[in-house]
Amino acid sequence: FIMIYNFSAGPACLPDSVLKSASEAAVNYRNNGISLLEMSHRSIHVVELFNETTQNLRSLLKVPNNYKIIWLQGGASSQFSMVPLNLLPNNGHADYIETGSWSSKAIKECNKIGRANVIASSKESNFTFIPKNYVYNEGSKYLHITSNNTIYGTQFKEYPEGLDSDSFLVADMSSDILSKPIDINKFGLIYAGAQKNMGPAGVTLVIIRSDLLQQKYRVLPTMSDYSVHVDKKSMFNTPPVFSVYVVNETLKWLMNLGGVEAISDINIKKAESLFNAIDNSSIFESPVNYEDRSLMNVPFTFTNNDKDDKEFLEFCDKRGLKTLKGHRSVGGFRASIYNAMPQAGVTALIDAMKEFEKTY
């Protein structure tokens, strides 16, 4: 019997207990005799589910009362335009730090609505580091960052500070949300697609400071208006109920572990063990600036470009280590070690790397 470990960058692995609960809910939700997939979002059971999920998220991240939590569709990509539509005045501008493909796409969408000032970028180095030196533009409404970069394996270890009192920080936290404690008060808005560290694809989390809902800069399509979704408690249209259920089960799993404080310690140990194996290897190396290495996504390559990536990928696949191929823009390999990836999976990968190095 070979244990399977899924290192996919997203949709990513989920805890076994969550998958078991989801399979039961798909057949008979809370002994109601019908599947959760069949239930009306207006039913008391689903309303309770959304309330519980919101409260669990608020508890885990210590979200202050002056922030609203909503569950939307469209993935984080829909937020690239929803953020400026709701938060950027007509003819307004915002600052963006470009650290990867997703931040580049956010910049592109902002420029359709206002102006995105790219105040720092690591594009010329193929996004191998997080820029540290930048100057905010006077009058910029907000600063947008992507907290963790799934493709290139970099992560903000400290969030930008020193913004003007009229400005605020916006963060796409799709791939490191719930992986460590964060001070929500540092942000005006946080958004995150669920399918990397929080649940399955289909639902997107938005945490928004209440005062930002009062700014009505333009007439918006109803589905793009944050205030509509807040007023309707994420029920303006039929929401992705089953995806939210799986998120809630993941939140409960995380609470049972000891919350984000506990998982942060686990994530640090997992990442350190893998990085140590890479750094001590004679055939593998990390392309990422040391101090900016992500704890969630670990890209690595052969030190010798003549080696065939496919050979190592097949070697790993036979050992149950799946989806380790690196993104085409980086090449090599990528191990995504989100919350649900156990230390045993990381250890199995390290053992495979050492075995491959001895053999080849």
C-alpha positions in Angstrom: 0.0 0.0 0.0 1.4 3.4 -1.0 0.3 6.5 0.8 -0.7 9.2 -1.7 0.3 12.8 -1.0 -1.1 15.6 -3.2 1.3 18.6 -3.6 -1.0 20.5 -6.0 -1.0 24.3 -5.8 -4.7 24.4 -6.1 -7.2 22.9 -5.8 -5.2 21.5 -3.0 -5.3 18.7 -0.5 -7.9 18.8 2.3 -7.8 17.1 5.7 -9.1 13.5 5.7 -11.7 14.3 8.3 -13.1 17.1 6.2 -13.4 14.8 3.1 -15.2 12.2 5.2 -17.7 14.8 6.6 -18.2 16.2 3.1 -19.0 12.7 1.7 -21.6 12.2 4.4 -23.2 15.6 3.9 -23.4 15.0 0.2 -25.7 12.0 0.9 -27.6 12.9 4.1 -27.0 16.3 5.7 -27.4 16.2 9.5 -29.8 13.3 9.3 -32.4 15.3 7.3 -32.6 12.5 4.7 -31.5 14.8 1.9 -28.2 15.9 0.5 -26.8 19.3 1.3 -26.4 19.7 -2.4 -30.1 19.7 -2.7 -31.0 22.1 0.1 -32.4 25.5 -0.5 -30.1 28.3 0.6 -33.1 29.8 2.3 -33.5 26.8 4.6 -32.8 27.2 8.2 -30.0 24.6 8.0 -28.1 26.5 5.3 -28.6 29.9 7.0 -27.2 28.3 10.2 -24.3 26.9 8.2 -23.3 30.3 6.8 -23.7 32.0 10.2 -21.5 29.3 11.8 -18.9 29.5 9.1 -18.7 33.3 9.4 -18.4 33.1 13.2 -15.7 30.4 13.0 -13.7 32.4 10.6 -14.1 35.5 12.7 -12.9 33.6 15.8 -9.9 32.0 14.1 -8.6 35.2 12.6 -9.8 37.5 15.5 -11.7 39.7 13.0 -12.8 42.9 14.8 -16.5 43.8 14.9 -16.0 46.7 12.5 -15.2 44.3 9.7 -17.8 42.4 7.6 -17.3 38.9 6.3 -18.9 37.7 3.0 -18.7 34.6 0.9 -18.8 35.2 -2.8 -18.3 33.4 -6.1 -16.0 34.1 -9.0 -12.7 33.3 -7.4 -10.1 35.7 -6.4 -9.9 36.8 -10.0 -13.3 38.5 -9.7 -11.9 40.5 -6.9 -9.2 42.0 -9.2 -12.0 44.2 -10.6 -14.4 44.3 -7.7 -11.9 46.0 -5.5 -11.3 49.0 -7.7 -15.0 49.1 -8.7 -16.0 49.5 -5.1 -13.0 51.3 -3.6 -11.5 53.5 -6.3 -13.0 57.0 -7.0 -13.7 58.1 -10.5 -10.4 59.0 -12.1 -8.7 57.7 -9.0 -5.5 55.7 -8.6 -4.1 53.0 -6.3 -0.6 51.6 -5.7 0.2 48.0 -6.5 3.3 45.9 -5.7 3.9 43.4 -8.5 5.3 40.1 -7.2 3.9 37.5 -9.6 1.3 36.5 -12.2 -1.7 37.1 -10.0 -0.7 40.6 -8.9 0.0 41.4 -12.6 -3.6 40.4 -13.5 -4.9 42.5 -10.6 -3.0 45.5 -12.0 -4.4 44.9 -15.5 -8.0 44.9 -14.1 -7.5 48.0 -12.0 -6.3 49.9 -15.1 -9.7 49.3 -16.8 -11.4 51.2 -14.0 -8.8 53.7 -12.8 -5.0 53.8 -12.7 -2.7 51.3 -11.1 0.6 52.7 -10.0 3.2 49.9 -9.9 5.4 51.3 -7.2 7.6 48.2 -7.0 8.1 45.0 -9.0 10.3 41.9 -9.1 9.3 41.0 -12.6 12.7 41.5 -14.1 14.1 38.8 -11.8 11.3 36.4 -12.7 9.7 37.3 -9.4 12.3 35.7 -7.2 12.0 38.2 -4.4 9.7 40.6 -2.6 10.5 44.3 -3.2 11.5 46.1 -0.1 12.0 49.7 -1.2 9.1 51.7 -2.5 7.5 55.1 -2.2 3.7 55.5 -2.0 2.0 57.9 -4.4 0.3 60.8 -2.8 -3.5 60.5 -3.2 -3.5 56.8 -3.9 -6.6 55.3 -2.5 -5.1 52.0 -1.4 -2.1 49.7 -1.7 -2.6 46.3 -3.1 -0.4 43.3 -2.4 -0.5 39.6 -3.1 0.7 38.2 0.3 1.9 34.8 -1.1 2.9 33.9 -4.6 1.8 30.5 -5.5 3.8 30.2 -8.8 7.1 31.8 -7.8 7.2 30.8 -4.1 7.7 34.2 -2.4 5.8 35.5 0.6 5.5 38.8 2.4 6.9 38.2 5.9 6.1 41.7 7.0 3.2 43.8 5.6 3.7 47.3 4.2 3.1 50.1 6.8 3.2 53.9 6.8 0.3 54.5 4.5 -1.5 57.9 4.6 -4.4 58.1 7.0 -6.7 58.3 3.9 -5.3 55.2 2.4 -5.5 51.5 3.3 -4.0 48.1 2.6 -5.7 45.5 0.3 -4.4 42.0 0.2 -5.0 38.9 -2.0 -4.4 36.2 0.6 -5.6 33.3 -1.5 -2.7 31.0 -0.8 -1.7 31.8 2.8 -4.9 32.7 4.5 -5.3 30.9 7.8 -1.7 29.7 7.8 -0.6 32.1 10.5 -2.0 34.8 12.8 -2.5 38.2 11.1 -3.6 41.6 12.4 -6.8 42.3 10.5 -6.6 46.0 11.6 -3.7 46.5 9.3 -6.0 46.0 6.3 -9.0 47.7 4.7 -9.9 44.6 2.7 -8.7 41.0 2.5 -9.8 38.5 -0.2 -9.0 34.9 -0.8 -10.1 32.1 -3.1 -10.8 29.0 -1.0 -9.2 26.3 -3.1 -5.6 26.5 -1.8 -5.7 26.7 2.0 -9.3 26.9 3.1 -11.5 24.5 1.1 -12.6 23.6 -2.4 -13.0 25.9 -5.4 -16.3 27.7 -5.7 -16.2 30.2 -2.9 -14.2 33.3 -2.2 -13.8 35.0 1.2 -13.9 38.8 1.5 -13.2 40.6 4.8 -13.9 44.3 4.5 -13.8 47.2 6.9 -17.3 48.5 7.4 -16.6 52.2 6.6 -15.5 51.3 3.2 -18.9 50.1 2.3 -20.3 53.6 2.5 -18.3 54.9 -0.4 -20.5 55.1 -3.5 -18.2 56.2 -6.3 -20.2 54.8 -9.2 -23.4 52.9 -10.1 -22.3 49.3 -9.9 -23.7 46.0 -11.4 -25.6 44.5 -8.5 -23.4 41.4 -8.3 -20.3 43.6 -8.1 -21.5 45.7 -5.1 -20.0 44.6 -1.8 -22.7 46.4 0.2 -25.4 44.3 -1.5 -23.7 41.0 -0.4 -23.2 42.4 3.1 -26.8 43.4 3.4 -28.0 40.1 2.1 -25.5 38.1 4.3 -24.0 36.4 1.2 -27.4 35.3 0.1 -28.2 37.8 -2.7 -28.1 34.9 -5.1 -27.8 31.2 -4.6 -24.4 30.8 -3.0 -22.0 27.9 -3.3 -23.5 26.1 -0.3 -21.5 22.9 -0.5 -18.2 24.7 -0.9 -19.0 26.8 2.2 -19.8 23.7 4.1 -16.4 22.2 3.3 -14.7 25.5 4.3 -16.6 25.3 7.7 -15.4 21.8 8.2 -11.8 22.9 7.5 -12.2 25.7 10.0 -13.4 23.3 12.6 -10.5 21.0 11.9 -8.1 24.0 12.3 -9.8 25.0 15.6 -9.3 21.5 16.9 -5.6 21.7 16.1 -5.3 24.8 18.2 -6.0 27.5 15.6 -3.8 29.6 13.4 -1.1 29.9 16.1 -0.7 26.1 16.2 -0.8 25.6 12.5 1.8 28.4 12.0 4.3 26.4 14.1 3.5 23.3 12.1 3.9 25.1 8.8 7.2 26.6 9.8 8.6 23.2 10.7 7.4 21.6 7.5 8.9 24.3 5.3 12.2 24.4 7.2 12.7 20.7 6.8 12.0 20.9 3.1 14.3 23.9 2.5 17.0 22.3 4.5 16.8 19.2 2.2 17.0 21.5 -0.8 19.9 23.6 0.5 21.9 20.5 1.5 21.3 18.7 -1.8 23.9 18.5 -4.5 21.4 18.3 -7.3 18.5 20.5 -6.2 18.3 24.3 -5.5 15.8 27.0 -4.7 15.5 29.9 -7.1 13.9 32.1 -4.4 15.6 34.9 -2.4 16.3 33.3 1.1 14.4 35.8 3.2 11.3 35.8 1.0 10.8 32.0 0.7 7.2 31.0 1.0 6.0 28.6 3.7 3.2 27.5 1.4 4.7 26.9 -2.0 8.2 25.6 -2.5 9.6 25.7 -6.0 13.0 24.0 -6.6 15.0 23.0 -9.7 17.9 20.9 -10.7 21.3 22.6 -10.3 22.2 21.0 -13.6 19.9 22.2 -16.4 20.8 19.1 -18.4 18.8 16.9 -16.1 15.4 15.8 -17.3 12.6 17.0 -14.9 10.4 14.2 -16.1 12.7 11.6 -14.6 12.3 12.9 -11.1 8.6 13.5 -11.5 8.1 9.9 -12.5 10.3 8.7 -9.7 8.1 10.6 -7.2 4.8 9.5 -8.8 5.7 5.8 -8.3 6.1 6.7 -4.6 2.7 8.3 -4.3 4.0 11.9 -4.5 1.7 13.6 -6.9 1.5 17.0 -8.8 5.0 18.2 -8.2 5.6 19.7 -11.6 6.6 23.3 -11.4 4.7 26.1 -13.2 5.8 26.5 -16.8 7.2 30.0 -16.1 9.6 28.6 -13.5 10.1 25.0 -14.5 11.5 22.3 -12.2 9.3 21.3 -9.3 6.9 22.8 -6.8 5.7 21.4 -3.6 2.7 23.1 -2.2 2.6 22.4 1.5 -0.6 24.1 2.7 -2.2 23.6 6.1 -3.6 20.2 5.2 -0.3 18.7 4.0 1.0 16.6 6.9 4.7 16.5 8.0 4.6 12.9 6.8 4.0 14.0 3.3 6.9 16.5 3.4 9.2 13.8 4.9 8.2 11.4 2.2 9.2 14.0 -0.4 12.5 14.6 1.3 13.3 10.9 1.4 12.5 10.6 -2.3 14.8 13.5 -3.1 17.7 11.9 -1.1 17.0 8.5 -2.7 17.0 10.1 -6.2 20.2 11.9 -5.5 22.0 8.7 -4.4 20.6 6.7 -7.3 21.2 9.2 -10.1 
